[in-house]
Amino acid sequence: MTGYQPGEQPQTQRIIKLNTNENPYPCSPVVVETIRRTAAESLRRYPDPMAEPFRRRAAEVLGIEPDWILCGNGSDDLLTIVTRALVGQGQLLRLPYPSYILYKTLAELQGARSEEVRFAPDWSVPDAFADGAEELRLVFLANPNSPSGTVVSPARVLELAERLPCPLLVDEAYVDFAEMNCLDLVARCERIIVSRSLSKSYALAGLRFGYLVAQPHLVEQFTKVKDSYNCDAVSIAAAAAALGDRAWLAENRAKILATRARLTERLRKLNFNVVDSQANFVWATHDSAAVRPIFERLRHEGIYIRYMNYAGWGDGLRVSVGTDPHIDRFLERLENNLP
Ligand SMILES: *Cc1c(COP(=O)(O)O)cnc(C)c1O
Protein backbone atom coordinates (compact mmCIF):
# COMPACT_ATOMS: atom_id res chain seq x y z
CA MET A 1 0.00 0.00 0.00
CA THR A 2 1.05 3.62 -0.50
CA GLY A 3 0.12 5.09 2.87
CA TYR A 4 -1.42 8.48 3.59
CA GLN A 5 0.57 11.56 2.53
CA PRO A 6 0.06 14.50 4.90
CA GLY A 7 0.41 18.05 3.53
CA GLU A 8 3.90 19.55 3.51
CA GLN A 9 5.17 20.79 6.88
CA PRO A 10 8.27 22.84 5.99
CA GLN A 11 10.18 23.52 9.22
CA THR A 12 11.08 27.10 8.56
CA GLN A 13 9.39 30.27 9.76
CA ARG A 14 10.01 32.34 6.65
CA ILE A 15 7.13 31.04 4.59
CA ILE A 16 3.44 31.81 4.33
CA LYS A 17 1.69 28.57 5.16
CA LEU A 18 -1.84 28.19 3.82
CA ASN A 19 -1.70 24.48 2.94
CA THR A 20 -2.95 22.39 5.90
CA ASN A 21 -5.81 24.43 7.39
CA GLU A 22 -4.06 25.29 10.61
CA ASN A 23 -5.37 28.24 12.58
CA PRO A 24 -3.14 31.27 11.88
CA TYR A 25 -3.54 32.71 15.40
CA PRO A 26 -1.99 31.49 18.67
CA CYS A 27 -4.18 29.38 20.96
CA SER A 28 -5.87 30.74 24.10
CA PRO A 29 -3.37 31.92 26.78
CA VAL A 30 -5.36 29.86 29.31
CA VAL A 31 -4.23 26.75 27.39
CA VAL A 32 -0.56 27.75 27.56
CA GLU A 33 -0.79 28.37 31.30
CA THR A 34 -2.50 24.99 31.82
CA ILE A 35 0.25 23.24 29.84
CA ARG A 36 2.94 24.86 32.04
CA ARG A 37 1.20 23.87 35.22
CA THR A 38 0.45 20.30 34.09
CA ALA A 39 4.01 19.78 32.87
CA ALA A 40 5.38 20.98 36.21
CA GLU A 41 3.02 18.94 38.38
CA SER A 42 1.58 15.82 36.79
CA LEU A 43 3.86 13.97 34.40
CA ARG A 44 5.10 11.33 36.86
CA ARG A 45 1.89 9.32 36.72
CA TYR A 46 -0.04 7.77 33.84
CA PRO A 47 -2.90 9.94 32.62
CA ASP A 48 -6.56 9.08 33.12
CA PRO A 49 -7.20 6.36 30.50
CA MET A 50 -10.56 7.86 29.46
CA ALA A 51 -9.36 11.50 29.67
CA GLU A 52 -12.03 12.05 32.34
CA PRO A 53 -11.21 15.71 33.10
CA PHE A 54 -11.78 16.55 29.43
CA ARG A 55 -14.92 14.42 29.19
CA ARG A 56 -16.46 16.20 32.19
CA ARG A 57 -15.70 19.64 30.74
CA ALA A 58 -16.89 18.71 27.24
CA ALA A 59 -20.09 17.14 28.61
CA GLU A 60 -20.85 20.42 30.38
CA VAL A 61 -20.13 22.55 27.31
CA LEU A 62 -22.04 20.26 24.91
CA GLY A 63 -24.94 19.50 27.25
CA ILE A 64 -24.51 15.72 27.15
CA GLU A 65 -23.32 12.98 29.56
CA PRO A 66 -19.58 12.16 29.80
CA ASP A 67 -20.08 8.50 28.82
CA TRP A 68 -21.15 9.65 25.33
CA ILE A 69 -17.62 10.97 24.71
CA LEU A 70 -14.42 9.21 23.63
CA CYS A 71 -11.14 11.11 23.41
CA GLY A 72 -8.33 10.58 20.93
CA ASN A 73 -4.79 11.60 20.06
CA GLY A 74 -6.15 13.93 17.39
CA SER A 75 -9.37 13.04 15.64
CA ASP A 76 -7.39 10.87 13.19
CA ASP A 77 -6.81 8.50 16.14
CA LEU A 78 -10.60 8.26 16.60
CA LEU A 79 -11.18 7.55 12.92
CA THR A 80 -8.66 4.71 13.25
CA ILE A 81 -10.32 3.37 16.41
CA VAL A 82 -13.79 3.39 14.85
CA THR A 83 -12.55 1.71 11.66
CA ARG A 84 -10.67 -0.96 13.61
CA ALA A 85 -13.73 -1.62 15.75
CA LEU A 86 -16.25 -1.84 12.93
CA VAL A 87 -14.59 -2.90 9.69
CA GLY A 88 -13.09 -6.36 9.35
CA GLN A 89 -10.98 -7.88 6.61
CA GLY A 90 -12.79 -8.06 3.27
CA GLN A 91 -15.68 -5.92 4.53
CA LEU A 92 -16.72 -2.66 3.01
CA LEU A 93 -16.24 0.99 3.98
CA ARG A 94 -17.84 3.85 2.06
CA LEU A 95 -16.52 7.37 1.63
CA PRO A 96 -17.54 10.39 -0.40
CA TYR A 97 -15.41 11.71 -3.26
CA PRO A 98 -13.65 14.11 -3.40
CA SER A 99 -13.05 14.22 0.33
CA TYR A 100 -10.53 13.39 3.06
CA ILE A 101 -8.21 10.75 1.58
CA LEU A 102 -7.27 9.23 4.95
CA TYR A 103 -10.60 7.32 5.07
CA LYS A 104 -9.44 5.16 2.19
CA THR A 105 -6.08 4.47 3.84
CA LEU A 106 -7.88 3.33 7.01
CA ALA A 107 -9.81 0.75 4.98
CA GLU A 108 -6.59 -0.49 3.38
CA LEU A 109 -4.98 -0.91 6.81
CA GLN A 110 -7.84 -3.21 7.77
CA GLY A 111 -7.53 -5.26 4.61
CA ALA A 112 -11.02 -3.98 3.90
CA ARG A 113 -12.49 -2.71 0.66
CA SER A 114 -13.54 0.86 0.15
CA GLU A 115 -16.07 2.38 -2.16
CA GLU A 116 -16.17 6.01 -3.21
CA VAL A 117 -19.50 7.68 -3.89
CA ARG A 118 -19.24 10.94 -5.78
CA PHE A 119 -20.71 14.17 -4.60
CA ALA A 120 -23.10 15.77 -7.09
CA PRO A 121 -21.55 18.74 -8.96
CA ASP A 122 -23.12 21.11 -6.38
CA TRP A 123 -21.46 19.08 -3.57
CA SER A 124 -24.70 17.57 -2.33
CA VAL A 125 -24.79 13.86 -1.44
CA PRO A 126 -26.66 11.55 -3.82
CA ASP A 127 -29.12 8.93 -2.55
CA ALA A 128 -26.68 6.20 -3.58
CA PHE A 129 -24.57 7.23 -0.60
CA ALA A 130 -27.12 5.49 1.65
CA ASP A 131 -27.69 2.35 -0.42
CA GLY A 132 -27.40 -0.82 1.62
CA ALA A 133 -24.80 -3.43 0.77
CA GLU A 134 -24.29 -6.73 2.53
CA GLU A 135 -20.74 -6.12 3.76
CA LEU A 136 -21.04 -2.38 4.34
CA ARG A 137 -19.78 -1.68 7.88
CA LEU A 138 -18.98 2.00 8.10
CA VAL A 139 -19.62 5.19 6.13
CA PHE A 140 -17.58 8.39 6.48
CA LEU A 141 -18.80 11.91 5.77
CA ALA A 142 -16.61 14.97 6.33
CA ASN A 143 -19.04 17.78 7.22
CA PRO A 144 -17.96 20.49 6.39
CA ASN A 145 -16.21 18.64 3.59
CA SER A 146 -12.61 19.11 2.50
CA PRO A 147 -11.59 20.38 -0.05
CA SER A 148 -14.92 22.11 -0.77
CA GLY A 149 -15.82 23.56 2.64
CA THR A 150 -19.46 22.74 1.83
CA VAL A 151 -21.94 21.18 4.25
CA VAL A 152 -24.70 18.60 4.12
CA SER A 153 -27.66 19.71 6.25
CA PRO A 154 -28.39 17.80 9.49
CA ALA A 155 -31.82 16.88 8.08
CA ARG A 156 -30.15 15.23 5.09
CA VAL A 157 -27.54 13.50 7.30
CA LEU A 158 -30.32 12.00 9.43
CA GLU A 159 -32.19 10.85 6.32
CA LEU A 160 -29.05 9.10 5.02
CA ALA A 161 -28.23 7.52 8.39
CA GLU A 162 -31.74 6.15 8.76
CA ARG A 163 -31.45 4.36 5.42
CA LEU A 164 -27.97 2.97 6.06
CA PRO A 165 -27.42 -0.53 7.46
CA CYS A 166 -24.32 0.57 9.43
CA PRO A 167 -22.84 3.51 11.40
CA LEU A 168 -22.25 6.86 9.72
CA LEU A 169 -19.28 8.80 11.07
CA VAL A 170 -19.78 12.53 10.59
CA ASP A 171 -16.30 14.07 10.70
CA GLU A 172 -16.83 17.57 12.10
CA ALA A 173 -13.17 18.66 12.12
CA TYR A 174 -14.21 22.10 10.75
CA VAL A 175 -17.63 22.45 12.36
CA ASP A 176 -16.78 25.46 14.54
CA PHE A 177 -16.48 27.53 11.35
CA ALA A 178 -19.88 26.36 10.11
CA GLU A 179 -23.44 27.41 10.76
CA MET A 180 -24.72 23.95 11.63
CA ASN A 181 -23.66 20.71 13.29
CA CYS A 182 -24.96 17.18 13.75
CA LEU A 183 -24.41 16.74 17.48
CA ASP A 184 -28.14 16.55 18.32
CA LEU A 185 -28.57 13.69 15.85
CA VAL A 186 -26.45 11.31 17.94
CA ALA A 187 -29.22 10.90 20.52
CA ARG A 188 -31.85 10.51 17.81
CA CYS A 189 -30.08 7.83 15.77
CA GLU A 190 -27.64 5.28 17.21
CA ARG A 191 -25.91 4.94 13.83
CA ILE A 192 -24.64 8.52 13.91
CA ILE A 193 -21.18 9.17 15.37
CA VAL A 194 -19.76 12.70 15.41
CA SER A 195 -16.01 13.33 15.61
CA ARG A 196 -14.35 16.65 16.35
CA SER A 197 -10.84 18.03 16.46
CA LEU A 198 -9.11 20.71 18.49
CA SER A 199 -6.51 21.10 15.72
CA LYS A 200 -8.21 23.72 13.58
CA SER A 201 -10.73 25.87 15.43
CA TYR A 202 -8.81 25.83 18.73
CA ALA A 203 -5.40 26.40 17.08
CA LEU A 204 -3.99 23.22 18.67
CA ALA A 205 -2.85 21.07 15.74
CA GLY A 206 0.47 20.47 17.48
CA LEU A 207 -1.19 19.25 20.68
CA ARG A 208 -3.02 16.27 19.10
CA PHE A 209 -6.46 16.07 20.64
CA GLY A 210 -9.91 15.18 19.35
CA TYR A 211 -13.09 13.57 20.61
CA LEU A 212 -16.09 11.74 19.33
CA VAL A 213 -19.68 11.64 20.48
CA ALA A 214 -21.64 8.41 20.15
CA GLN A 215 -24.22 6.50 22.15
CA PRO A 216 -22.65 4.98 25.29
CA HIS A 217 -22.89 1.34 24.15
CA LEU A 218 -20.77 2.26 21.12
CA VAL A 219 -18.25 4.27 23.16
CA GLU A 220 -17.88 1.21 25.36
CA GLN A 221 -16.96 -0.97 22.37
CA PHE A 222 -14.58 1.61 20.85
CA THR A 223 -12.79 1.80 24.21
CA LYS A 224 -11.74 -1.84 23.82
CA VAL A 225 -9.86 -1.01 20.63
CA LYS A 226 -7.93 2.11 21.66
CA ASP A 227 -4.49 2.23 23.28
CA SER A 228 -4.97 2.32 27.06
CA TYR A 229 -3.37 5.75 27.37
CA ASN A 230 -4.05 7.25 23.96
CA CYS A 231 -4.14 10.81 25.30
CA ASP A 232 -1.34 12.27 27.40
CA ALA A 233 -1.80 14.25 30.63
CA VAL A 234 -0.70 17.56 29.09
CA SER A 235 -3.08 17.37 26.15
CA ILE A 236 -6.03 16.26 28.31
CA ALA A 237 -5.62 19.25 30.63
CA ALA A 238 -4.92 21.67 27.77
CA ALA A 239 -7.90 20.48 25.70
CA ALA A 240 -10.22 20.83 28.70
CA ALA A 241 -8.95 24.39 29.24
CA ALA A 242 -9.41 25.17 25.54
CA LEU A 243 -13.06 24.10 25.57
CA GLY A 244 -13.60 26.23 28.65
CA ASP A 245 -12.48 29.46 26.95
CA ARG A 246 -15.65 30.22 24.97
CA ALA A 247 -14.72 33.86 24.44
CA TRP A 248 -11.45 32.96 22.70
CA LEU A 249 -13.29 30.62 20.32
CA ALA A 250 -15.95 33.19 19.43
CA GLU A 251 -13.38 35.90 18.75
CA ASN A 252 -11.12 33.65 16.68
CA ARG A 253 -14.07 32.36 14.67
CA ALA A 254 -15.24 35.88 13.88
CA LYS A 255 -11.78 36.87 12.60
CA ILE A 256 -11.47 33.78 10.39
CA LEU A 257 -14.96 34.19 8.96
CA ALA A 258 -14.32 37.84 8.09
CA THR A 259 -11.07 36.96 6.29
CA ARG A 260 -12.74 34.02 4.55
CA ALA A 261 -15.43 36.32 3.12
CA ARG A 262 -12.80 38.75 1.84
CA LEU A 263 -10.66 35.95 0.36
CA THR A 264 -13.67 34.44 -1.41
CA GLU A 265 -14.71 37.76 -2.89
CA ARG A 266 -11.21 38.63 -4.12
CA LEU A 267 -10.70 35.19 -5.71
CA ARG A 268 -14.01 35.53 -7.54
CA LYS A 269 -12.90 38.92 -8.84
CA LEU A 270 -9.84 37.15 -10.26
CA ASN A 271 -12.23 34.82 -12.13
CA PHE A 272 -11.82 31.80 -9.91
CA ASN A 273 -14.87 29.67 -9.16
CA VAL A 274 -15.14 29.56 -5.39
CA VAL A 275 -17.92 27.62 -3.70
CA ASP A 276 -19.22 29.19 -0.44
CA SER A 277 -17.16 27.66 2.36
CA GLN A 278 -18.24 26.89 5.93
CA ALA A 279 -14.70 25.89 6.93
CA ASN A 280 -11.39 27.72 7.44
CA PHE A 281 -10.30 27.25 3.82
CA VAL A 282 -11.71 27.84 0.35
CA TRP A 283 -11.68 25.70 -2.79
CA ALA A 284 -10.88 27.60 -5.97
CA THR A 285 -11.04 26.25 -9.51
CA HIS A 286 -10.52 28.05 -12.78
CA ASP A 287 -12.22 27.52 -16.14
CA SER A 288 -9.34 28.62 -18.37
CA ALA A 289 -6.08 29.11 -16.41
CA ALA A 290 -4.08 26.01 -15.43
CA VAL A 291 -3.83 26.11 -11.65
CA ARG A 292 -0.91 23.74 -11.11
CA PRO A 293 1.72 26.18 -12.45
CA ILE A 294 0.24 28.90 -10.25
CA PHE A 295 0.61 26.64 -7.22
CA GLU A 296 4.22 25.87 -8.18
CA ARG A 297 5.21 29.50 -8.72
CA LEU A 298 3.70 30.54 -5.40
CA ARG A 299 5.49 27.69 -3.65
CA HIS A 300 8.73 28.86 -5.17
CA GLU A 301 8.03 32.27 -3.66
CA GLY A 302 7.49 30.72 -0.22
CA ILE A 303 3.69 30.79 -0.28
CA TYR A 304 2.32 27.30 0.39
CA ILE A 305 -1.22 26.41 -0.63
CA ARG A 306 -2.60 22.99 -1.57
CA TYR A 307 -2.92 21.78 -5.15
CA MET A 308 -5.41 18.93 -5.49
CA ASN A 309 -6.12 16.90 -8.59
CA TYR A 310 -9.04 14.50 -8.25
CA ALA A 311 -9.24 11.93 -11.03
CA GLY A 312 -12.51 12.25 -12.91
CA TRP A 313 -13.45 15.39 -11.02
CA GLY A 314 -10.84 18.03 -11.77
CA ASP A 315 -8.16 20.03 -10.05
CA GLY A 316 -8.10 23.15 -7.94
CA LEU A 317 -6.40 25.10 -5.21
CA ARG A 318 -7.31 24.77 -1.55
CA VAL A 319 -6.30 27.85 0.37
CA SER A 320 -6.41 27.98 4.18
CA VAL A 321 -7.66 31.19 5.75
CA GLY A 322 -4.56 32.87 7.19
CA THR A 323 -4.00 36.20 8.90
CA ASP A 324 -5.09 39.28 6.94
CA PRO A 325 -1.49 40.26 6.03
CA HIS A 326 -0.74 36.71 4.81
CA ILE A 327 -3.92 36.56 2.74
CA ASP A 328 -3.18 39.98 1.25
CA ARG A 329 0.32 38.86 0.31
CA PHE A 330 -1.04 35.64 -1.18
CA LEU A 331 -3.62 37.54 -3.25
CA GLU A 332 -1.05 40.01 -4.46
CA ARG A 333 1.36 37.27 -5.60
CA LEU A 334 -1.52 35.24 -7.08
CA GLU A 335 -2.66 38.17 -9.19
CA ASN A 336 0.91 38.67 -10.32
CA ASN A 337 1.30 35.03 -11.35
CA LEU A 338 -1.95 34.71 -13.26
CA PRO A 339 -1.36 33.95 -16.93
C1 LIG B 1 -7.62 17.94 9.88
C2 LIG B 1 -8.66 16.90 9.69
C3 LIG B 1 -8.79 15.83 10.57
C4 LIG B 1 -7.74 15.50 11.59
O1 LIG B 1 -7.71 16.24 12.67
P1 LIG B 1 -6.68 15.91 13.84
O2 LIG B 1 -7.53 16.14 15.04
O3 LIG B 1 -5.57 16.88 13.70
O4 LIG B 1 -6.23 14.49 13.73
C5 LIG B 1 -9.85 14.95 10.42
N1 LIG B 1 -10.71 15.09 9.40
C6 LIG B 1 -10.61 16.09 8.51
C7 LIG B 1 -11.61 16.20 7.41
C8 LIG B 1 -9.57 17.01 8.61
O5 LIG B 1 -9.42 17.95 7.71
Ligand as a Chemical Component Dictionary entry (heavy atoms), coordinates in Angstrom:
data_LIG
# 
_chem_comp.id                   LIG 
_chem_comp.type                 NON-POLYMER 
_chem_comp.pdbx_formal_charge   0 
_chem_comp.three_letter_code    LIG 
# 
loop_
_chem_comp_atom.comp_id 
_chem_comp_atom.atom_id 
_chem_comp_atom.alt_atom_id 
_chem_comp_atom.type_symbol 
_chem_comp_atom.charge 
_chem_comp_atom.model_Cartn_x 
_chem_comp_atom.model_Cartn_y 
_chem_comp_atom.model_Cartn_z 
_chem_comp_atom.pdbx_ordinal 
LIG C1 C1 C 0 -7.617  17.944 9.884  1  
LIG C2 C2 C 0 -8.664  16.898 9.688  2  
LIG C3 C3 C 0 -8.787  15.828 10.571 3  
LIG C4 C4 C 0 -7.740  15.499 11.589 4  
LIG O1 O1 O 0 -7.713  16.239 12.673 5  
LIG P1 P1 P 0 -6.684  15.913 13.840 6  
LIG O2 O2 O 0 -7.534  16.135 15.043 7  
LIG O3 O3 O 0 -5.572  16.883 13.696 8  
LIG O4 O4 O 0 -6.234  14.485 13.733 9  
LIG C5 C5 C 0 -9.847  14.954 10.418 10 
LIG N1 N1 N 0 -10.708 15.093 9.403  11 
LIG C6 C6 C 0 -10.615 16.093 8.514  12 
LIG C7 C7 C 0 -11.606 16.197 7.410  13 
LIG C8 C8 C 0 -9.568  17.011 8.613  14 
LIG O5 O5 O 0 -9.420  17.955 7.707  15 
# 
loop_
_chem_comp_bond.comp_id 
_chem_comp_bond.atom_id_1 
_chem_comp_bond.atom_id_2 
_chem_comp_bond.value_order 
_chem_comp_bond.pdbx_ordinal 
LIG C1 C2 SING 1  
LIG C2 C3 SING 2  
LIG C2 C8 DOUB 3  
LIG C3 C4 SING 4  
LIG C3 C5 DOUB 5  
LIG C4 O1 SING 6  
LIG O1 P1 SING 7  
LIG P1 O2 DOUB 8  
LIG P1 O3 SING 9  
LIG P1 O4 SING 10 
LIG C5 N1 SING 11 
LIG N1 C6 DOUB 12 
LIG C6 C7 SING 13 
LIG C6 C8 SING 14 
LIG C8 O5 SING 15 
# 
